[in-house]
Amino acid sequence: MSLSPARVFAALNAVRPPERSAPVMGRAVVVGGSVAGLLAARVLSDHAESVVIIDRDEAQAPGERPGVPQGTQLHALLPGGFLQLEQLFPGFREQALAQGAIEAPPAARRNYLDGRLKVVVPDDADSLAGSRPLLEALIRQQVLRLPNVKTVTARATGLVFDGAVTTGVRYDVGGAPGVESADFVVDAMGRSSRLSDWLEQAGWDRPAMRRMTVNLNYATALFRRRETNPEFTVVLALHTPRLSSDVAGAAFFAVEDGRWMAMMAGYGENRPGRTAADFVRRLRDQFPPEFGAVAGNEMLGDVRTYHHADSRRRDFHALKRFPAGLVSVGDAVASFNPVYGQGMTAAALHAACLSAYLRSGPDLGATARRFFALQKVVVDAAWSTSTSADLALPHVEGPYPRGYRFSSWVSGQIVTATVTDVAVARRFNEVVSMREHPRSLAAPGVILGALLANRRSRRPATAR
């Protein structure tokens, strides 16, 4: 199946109200109740008589969850993901603001590249700032209000098949086994998904897994926020390898409960900010003044660290044989270097792919190939964006795609131009926010605009 990436992105990002059609299945089961699983359950609620979410964690309110060890770290909701949430949950913005999320329009966002302040794109899409637990809890509240969705607190242990069709999920509750019958199953078990093992045990092939080792270390701390309505609610400062081999970047967001959430990242043996003193010192000494101002506030709690070893993707789309009534979403399919903030937005776009697939009137007795074809476009886009940037890191060893040296030079020109040129920055932002496909940056007009912008920025100022 050949799908135009640009058309897929345009269709997935098209603004349309949710449509509840006549159910095409009886019971759907989602394995995993994090963001990807919750969004899949929301989509399935429009097409199934009932939806069951099987998850180990019982938490219903904002807070840490054992199944999301990275939940204490700073997370970004890119504009592309915000758009999807507004479509799935009309009024999501107002409800998020009522629960403590903070407005993040273009004028309230600041971006630095190697210490240079990038231009503001006035007509960029709005977004929200808030902690991962708050956003996830709000999504969970919205999903569990649906009359045909329920949860089962249990550990999923396997799948049930009838020939080539998936018919249920095995689970365990306190040592007592059970089976939840299903007409359709969604794997949303995250990076450590056991679906590949279950497939192999049942005689199916495992999907190939690709990995790119990045060895990212990141740390997050909370600070008291004095301003109720701060001028800047999201500030990001990235360092390219030519500027710093120690700290890859830092960011801070205004989040709920009158707090700043600040994050710092480094690669390889560099583990910046493991102690409170080191965290504050680096924010003050190695980043623009806004970071020092945040670091001057009272730190709330300890610095929380996390290690991300590699980006990985499982190529379900490439399997020649795959059970009917089964798909995989979110980090279970692909997880990326978290520096780029793609995780929640990619999960939202996977839900959009599931919605498009189910609205097409598919044969649920056959492999969901159209879904995987749509999802591949999204995964390819996020994977190419993150891994092409990671390949520029000195400790990353490839593999390098054909033509990498030239494409890397072009990408460098475009990224540099985003510092000074609004038109180039606009196109770049549409791609990194996952509203447009990365191929749009290869347009001759974009490349020429970047080259001219960089030439102008190097021209000496005329004496007056």
C-alpha positions as CSV (number, residue, x, y, z in Angstrom):
1,M,0.0,0.0,0.0
2,S,1.5,3.3,-1.1
3,L,0.5,6.3,1.0
4,S,1.7,9.9,0.4
5,P,3.3,11.0,3.7
6,A,2.2,14.6,3.2
7,R,-1.4,13.5,2.6
8,V,-1.4,11.2,5.6
9,F,-0.2,14.0,7.9
10,A,-2.8,16.4,6.4
11,A,-5.6,13.9,6.9
12,L,-4.5,13.0,10.5
13,N,-4.3,16.7,11.4
14,A,-7.6,17.7,9.8
15,V,-9.9,19.3,12.3
16,R,-13.1,17.3,12.6
17,P,-15.5,16.7,15.4
18,P,-15.6,13.1,16.9
19,E,-18.1,10.9,15.2
20,R,-19.8,8.0,17.1
21,S,-20.9,5.5,14.5
22,A,-22.7,2.2,14.8
23,P,-20.4,-0.3,16.6
24,V,-18.4,-2.5,14.3
25,M,-17.3,-4.9,17.1
26,G,-18.4,-6.2,20.4
27,R,-15.6,-5.9,23.0
28,A,-12.2,-4.3,22.5
29,V,-9.4,-4.8,25.0
30,V,-6.5,-2.4,25.5
31,V,-3.4,-3.7,27.3
32,G,-1.8,-0.8,29.1
33,G,-3.4,2.3,30.6
34,S,-0.9,5.0,30.0
35,V,-1.4,7.8,27.5
36,A,-1.2,5.7,24.3
37,G,-3.6,3.1,25.8
38,L,-6.1,5.7,27.0
39,L,-6.2,7.4,23.6
40,A,-6.7,4.1,21.9
41,A,-9.5,3.3,24.3
42,R,-11.1,6.7,23.5
43,V,-11.0,5.9,19.7
44,L,-12.3,2.4,20.3
45,S,-15.3,3.7,22.3
46,D,-16.7,5.1,19.1
47,H,-16.6,1.7,17.4
48,A,-17.1,-1.0,20.1
49,E,-20.0,-1.9,22.3
50,S,-17.5,-2.1,25.2
51,V,-13.9,-1.3,25.8
52,V,-11.8,-2.9,28.6
53,I,-8.4,-1.4,29.7
54,I,-6.1,-3.9,31.5
55,D,-3.4,-2.2,33.5
56,R,-1.3,-3.0,36.5
57,D,-1.5,0.5,38.1
58,E,-4.6,1.5,40.0
59,A,-3.8,5.2,40.3
60,Q,-6.7,7.5,39.2
61,A,-5.5,10.9,40.4
62,P,-2.4,12.9,39.4
63,G,0.8,11.4,40.8
64,E,3.6,9.0,40.1
65,R,2.7,5.6,38.6
66,P,5.0,2.6,38.9
67,G,4.3,1.7,35.2
68,V,5.7,5.1,34.1
69,P,9.1,5.5,35.8
70,Q,9.9,8.5,33.5
71,G,6.7,10.3,34.6
72,T,8.5,12.5,37.1
73,Q,10.6,14.0,34.3
74,L,9.6,17.0,32.2
75,H,7.3,16.1,29.3
76,A,6.2,18.2,26.3
77,L,2.8,18.2,24.7
78,L,3.7,19.4,21.2
79,P,1.1,21.5,19.2
80,G,0.4,18.4,17.0
81,G,-0.6,16.4,20.1
82,F,-2.6,19.2,21.6
83,L,-4.6,19.4,18.4
84,Q,-5.4,15.7,18.6
85,L,-6.5,15.9,22.2
86,E,-8.8,18.8,21.3
87,Q,-10.4,16.6,18.6
88,L,-10.8,13.6,20.9
89,F,-11.9,15.6,23.9
90,P,-13.7,18.8,22.9
91,G,-13.0,21.4,25.6
92,F,-9.8,19.7,26.7
93,R,-8.0,23.0,26.8
94,E,-10.5,24.7,29.2
95,Q,-10.6,21.6,31.4
96,A,-6.8,21.4,31.5
97,L,-6.5,25.1,32.4
98,A,-9.1,24.6,35.2
99,Q,-7.0,21.8,36.7
100,G,-3.8,23.8,36.7
101,A,-2.2,23.6,33.2
102,I,-0.7,26.8,31.9
103,E,-1.2,28.6,28.6
104,A,1.7,28.3,26.2
105,P,1.0,30.5,23.1
106,P,3.9,31.4,20.8
107,A,4.6,34.7,22.6
108,A,5.0,32.8,25.9
109,R,7.6,30.3,24.4
110,R,11.3,31.1,24.1
111,N,13.8,28.9,22.2
112,Y,17.6,29.2,22.2
113,L,20.0,27.4,20.0
114,D,23.6,27.5,21.2
115,G,22.8,30.5,23.3
116,R,21.2,32.5,20.4
117,L,17.5,33.5,20.9
118,K,15.4,32.2,18.0
119,V,12.7,34.3,16.4
120,V,9.1,34.0,17.5
121,V,6.6,32.7,14.9
122,P,3.5,34.7,15.8
123,D,1.1,32.4,14.1
124,D,2.5,29.1,15.5
125,A,-0.1,26.8,17.1
126,D,-0.9,27.1,20.8
127,S,0.0,24.5,23.3
128,L,-0.2,23.8,27.0
129,A,2.4,23.5,29.8
130,G,1.8,21.0,32.6
131,S,3.3,18.0,34.2
132,R,2.9,14.5,32.7
133,P,0.9,13.2,35.7
134,L,-1.6,16.1,35.3
135,L,-2.1,15.7,31.6
136,E,-2.4,11.9,31.9
137,A,-4.8,12.1,34.8
138,L,-7.0,14.5,32.8
139,I,-7.0,12.1,29.8
140,R,-7.9,9.2,32.1
141,Q,-10.8,11.1,33.6
142,Q,-12.2,11.9,30.2
143,V,-11.9,8.3,29.0
144,L,-13.3,6.7,32.1
145,R,-16.4,8.9,32.0
146,L,-17.4,7.2,28.8
147,P,-20.2,4.7,29.5
148,N,-18.8,1.8,27.5
149,V,-15.2,2.0,29.0
150,K,-14.0,0.2,32.1
151,T,-10.7,-0.8,33.6
152,V,-9.4,-4.1,35.1
153,T,-6.4,-3.8,37.4
154,A,-4.4,-6.9,36.5
155,R,-1.1,-8.1,34.9
156,A,-1.6,-9.2,31.3
157,T,0.1,-12.5,30.7
158,G,-0.6,-13.4,27.1
159,L,-3.1,-13.6,24.2
160,V,-5.7,-16.1,23.1
161,F,-6.0,-17.0,19.4
162,D,-8.5,-18.8,17.3
163,G,-6.5,-19.8,14.3
164,A,-5.3,-16.5,12.8
165,V,-7.6,-14.3,14.8
166,T,-6.9,-12.7,18.2
167,T,-9.8,-13.5,20.5
168,G,-8.8,-12.5,24.0
169,V,-6.2,-11.4,26.6
170,R,-4.9,-13.6,29.5
171,Y,-4.3,-11.8,32.8
172,D,-3.4,-12.5,36.4
173,V,-4.9,-10.9,39.5
174,G,-3.0,-11.8,42.7
175,G,-2.2,-15.2,41.4
176,A,-5.7,-15.9,40.0
177,P,-5.7,-16.2,36.2
178,G,-8.4,-14.9,34.0
179,V,-9.3,-14.3,30.3
180,E,-10.9,-11.2,28.8
181,S,-12.5,-12.1,25.5
182,A,-12.1,-9.6,22.7
183,D,-12.9,-8.9,19.1
184,F,-10.0,-6.5,18.9
185,V,-6.9,-6.1,21.0
186,V,-4.5,-3.1,21.3
187,D,-1.0,-3.5,22.7
188,A,-0.1,-0.3,24.6
189,M,2.5,-1.9,27.0
190,G,5.2,0.6,26.3
191,R,8.9,0.2,25.5
192,S,9.0,-3.1,27.4
193,S,6.0,-4.6,25.6
194,R,5.8,-8.4,25.8
195,L,3.8,-8.7,22.6
196,S,6.8,-10.0,20.6
197,D,7.3,-12.8,23.0
198,W,3.6,-13.7,23.0
199,L,3.6,-13.8,19.2
200,E,6.6,-16.0,19.1
201,Q,5.2,-18.4,21.7
202,A,2.0,-18.8,19.6
203,G,4.0,-19.6,16.4
204,W,4.0,-16.1,14.8
205,D,7.1,-14.2,13.8
206,R,8.6,-11.5,16.0
207,P,8.7,-8.0,14.5
208,A,12.3,-6.8,13.8
209,M,13.5,-4.3,16.3
210,R,15.8,-1.4,15.3
211,R,17.8,0.4,18.0
212,M,19.9,3.5,18.1
213,T,22.0,3.8,21.2
214,V,21.9,7.4,22.5
215,N,22.7,7.0,26.3
216,L,20.8,10.1,27.4
217,N,20.9,11.1,31.0
218,Y,18.4,13.6,32.2
219,A,17.4,15.2,35.5
220,T,14.4,17.2,36.5
221,A,13.7,19.4,39.5
222,L,10.8,21.4,40.7
223,F,11.1,25.1,41.9
224,R,8.5,27.3,43.6
225,R,7.0,29.8,41.1
226,R,6.1,33.2,42.5
227,E,4.4,34.6,39.3
228,T,0.8,33.6,38.7
229,N,1.0,34.6,35.1
230,P,4.7,34.5,34.0
231,E,5.7,36.2,30.8
232,F,7.3,33.0,29.5
233,T,5.8,29.7,30.4
234,V,8.0,27.4,28.2
235,V,11.8,28.1,27.7
236,L,14.0,25.7,25.8
237,A,17.8,25.9,25.2
238,L,19.6,23.3,23.1
239,H,23.3,22.9,22.6
240,T,24.7,21.4,19.5
241,P,27.8,19.2,19.8
242,R,30.0,22.0,18.5
243,L,29.1,24.1,21.5
244,S,29.0,21.6,24.3
245,S,30.0,18.0,24.9
246,D,28.8,18.2,28.5
247,V,25.2,19.4,28.6
248,A,22.9,18.7,25.6
249,G,20.3,21.2,26.7
250,A,17.8,22.4,29.3
251,A,14.2,23.4,29.5
252,F,11.7,24.7,32.0
253,F,7.9,24.9,32.0
254,A,5.4,26.6,34.2
255,V,3.3,23.8,35.7
256,E,0.4,23.4,38.0
257,D,0.4,24.2,41.8
258,G,2.6,27.3,41.4
259,R,5.8,25.4,40.3
260,W,8.5,25.5,37.7
261,M,9.6,22.2,36.3
262,A,13.2,22.3,35.0
263,M,15.1,19.6,33.1
264,M,18.7,19.2,32.1
265,A,20.2,16.5,29.8
266,G,23.6,15.1,28.9
267,Y,24.9,12.2,26.8
268,G,27.2,9.3,27.5
269,E,29.3,9.7,30.7
270,N,27.9,13.2,31.2
271,R,25.3,13.2,34.0
272,P,24.6,16.8,34.7
273,G,22.5,18.0,37.6
274,R,22.5,14.8,39.7
275,T,22.8,16.9,42.9
276,A,20.8,20.0,43.8
277,A,23.9,22.2,43.9
278,D,25.2,21.0,40.5
279,F,21.7,21.4,39.0
280,V,21.4,25.0,40.2
281,R,24.9,25.9,39.3
282,R,24.7,24.7,35.7
283,L,21.3,26.4,35.1
284,R,22.9,29.7,36.2
285,D,26.3,29.3,34.5
286,Q,25.6,27.4,31.3
287,F,22.2,28.7,30.1
288,P,20.4,32.1,29.3
289,P,19.4,34.4,32.2
290,E,15.8,33.0,32.4
291,F,17.3,29.7,33.7
292,G,19.2,31.4,36.4
293,A,16.1,33.3,37.5
294,V,14.2,30.0,37.8
295,A,17.1,28.4,39.7
296,G,17.0,31.3,42.2
297,N,13.7,30.0,43.6
298,E,13.3,27.4,46.3
299,M,13.8,23.9,45.1
300,L,10.9,21.6,46.0
301,G,12.0,18.1,46.7
302,D,15.0,16.3,45.2
303,V,16.5,16.2,41.7
304,R,15.0,13.2,39.9
305,T,17.2,11.4,37.3
306,Y,16.4,9.0,34.5
307,H,18.5,7.2,31.9
308,H,17.3,6.5,28.4
309,A,19.6,4.0,26.7
310,D,18.3,3.9,23.2
311,S,15.6,4.8,20.7
312,R,13.9,1.8,19.4
313,R,11.2,0.7,16.9
314,R,9.4,-2.5,16.2
315,D,8.5,-3.0,12.5
316,F,5.1,-4.6,12.7
317,H,4.3,-3.3,9.2
318,A,7.0,-5.5,7.7
319,L,5.6,-8.8,9.0
320,K,4.2,-11.0,6.3
321,R,2.0,-12.9,8.7
322,F,0.3,-11.2,11.6
323,P,-2.9,-12.1,13.6
324,A,-6.2,-10.4,12.8
325,G,-7.8,-8.2,15.4
326,L,-4.5,-7.0,16.9
327,V,-2.5,-3.8,16.7
328,S,0.2,-2.0,18.7
329,V,0.5,1.7,19.6
330,G,2.7,4.2,21.4
331,D,6.1,3.3,22.8
332,A,5.3,-0.4,22.2
333,V,5.9,0.4,18.5
334,A,8.5,3.2,18.7
335,S,10.1,5.3,21.4
336,F,12.5,8.2,20.7
337,N,15.1,10.3,22.3
338,P,13.0,12.2,24.8
339,V,14.9,15.4,24.2
340,Y,12.7,16.0,21.2
341,G,9.4,15.6,23.2
342,Q,7.7,13.4,20.6
343,G,6.3,10.7,22.9
344,M,2.8,11.9,23.8
345,T,2.2,13.5,20.4
346,A,3.3,10.3,18.6
347,A,0.8,8.4,20.8
348,A,-1.9,10.8,19.9
349,L,-1.2,10.4,16.2
350,H,-1.3,6.6,16.5
351,A,-4.8,7.1,17.9
352,A,-5.6,9.2,14.9
353,C,-4.4,6.3,12.7
354,L,-6.6,3.9,14.6
355,S,-9.6,6.2,14.1
356,A,-8.9,6.5,10.3
357,Y,-8.6,2.7,10.0
358,L,-11.8,1.9,11.9
359,R,-13.8,4.6,10.1
360,S,-12.8,3.0,6.8
361,G,-15.0,0.0,7.4
362,P,-12.2,-2.6,7.7
363,D,-12.6,-6.4,7.7
364,L,-11.7,-7.1,11.3
365,G,-11.2,-10.8,10.4
366,A,-8.1,-9.8,8.4
367,T,-4.7,-8.4,9.4
368,A,-4.9,-4.6,10.1
369,R,-2.5,-3.8,7.3
370,R,-4.0,-0.4,6.5
371,F,-3.6,0.7,10.1
372,F,0.1,-0.4,10.1
373,A,0.6,1.4,6.8
374,L,-0.8,4.7,8.3
375,Q,1.2,4.2,11.5
376,K,4.4,3.6,9.6
377,V,4.1,7.1,8.1
378,V,3.9,8.6,11.5
379,V,6.7,6.4,12.9
380,D,9.0,7.1,10.0
381,A,8.5,10.8,10.4
382,A,9.3,10.9,14.1
383,W,12.1,8.4,13.7
384,S,13.8,10.3,10.9
385,T,13.5,13.6,12.8
386,S,15.1,12.3,16.0
387,T,17.7,9.9,14.7
388,S,19.0,12.2,12.0
389,A,19.8,14.7,14.8
390,D,21.2,12.0,17.1
391,L,23.6,10.8,14.3
392,A,25.4,14.2,14.7
393,L,26.3,13.3,18.2
394,P,30.0,12.2,18.5
395,H,29.2,9.1,20.6
396,V,26.4,7.7,18.2
397,E,27.9,5.2,15.8
398,G,25.1,5.0,13.2
399,P,24.0,3.3,11.0
400,Y,24.1,6.2,8.7
401,P,21.6,6.3,5.9
402,R,22.6,6.8,2.3
403,G,23.3,10.5,1.5
404,Y,23.5,11.3,5.2
405,R,26.4,13.8,4.9
406,F,24.5,16.0,2.4
407,S,21.2,15.7,4.2
408,S,22.9,16.5,7.5
409,W,24.4,19.7,5.9
410,V,21.0,20.7,4.6
411,S,19.4,20.1,8.0
412,G,22.1,22.1,9.6
413,Q,21.4,25.1,7.3
414,I,17.7,24.9,8.1
415,V,18.1,24.6,11.8
416,T,20.6,27.6,11.8
417,A,18.2,29.7,9.8
418,T,15.4,29.1,12.3
419,V,17.3,31.5,14.6
420,T,16.8,34.5,12.4
421,D,14.2,33.8,9.7
422,V,10.4,33.6,10.6
423,A,9.4,31.8,7.4
424,V,12.0,29.0,7.8
425,A,11.2,28.8,11.5
426,R,7.5,28.4,10.7
427,R,8.0,25.5,8.4
428,F,10.5,23.9,10.8
429,N,8.2,24.2,13.7
430,E,5.3,22.6,11.8
431,V,7.5,19.5,11.3
432,V,9.0,19.3,14.8
433,S,5.5,19.7,16.3
434,M,4.4,16.8,14.1
435,R,1.8,18.7,12.1
436,E,3.6,18.3,8.8
437,H,5.8,15.5,7.4
438,P,9.6,16.1,7.4
439,R,9.8,15.9,3.6
440,S,8.2,19.3,3.5
441,L,11.6,20.7,4.6
442,A,13.2,19.4,1.5
443,A,11.2,21.8,-0.7
444,P,13.6,23.9,-2.8
445,G,12.0,27.1,-1.5
446,V,12.7,26.1,2.1
447,I,16.3,25.2,1.4
448,L,16.9,28.4,-0.6
449,G,15.2,30.5,2.1
450,A,17.5,28.9,4.7
451,L,20.7,29.6,2.7
452,L,19.7,33.2,2.1
453,A,18.8,33.7,5.7
454,N,22.1,32.4,6.9
455,R,24.0,34.5,4.4
456,R,22.2,37.6,5.6
457,S,22.9,36.8,9.3
458,R,26.7,36.5,8.5
459,R,26.7,39.9,6.6
460,P,28.4,42.7,8.7
461,A,26.0,45.4,9.9
462,T,26.1,48.6,7.8
463,A,27.4,51.6,9.6
464,R,24.9,54.3,10.1
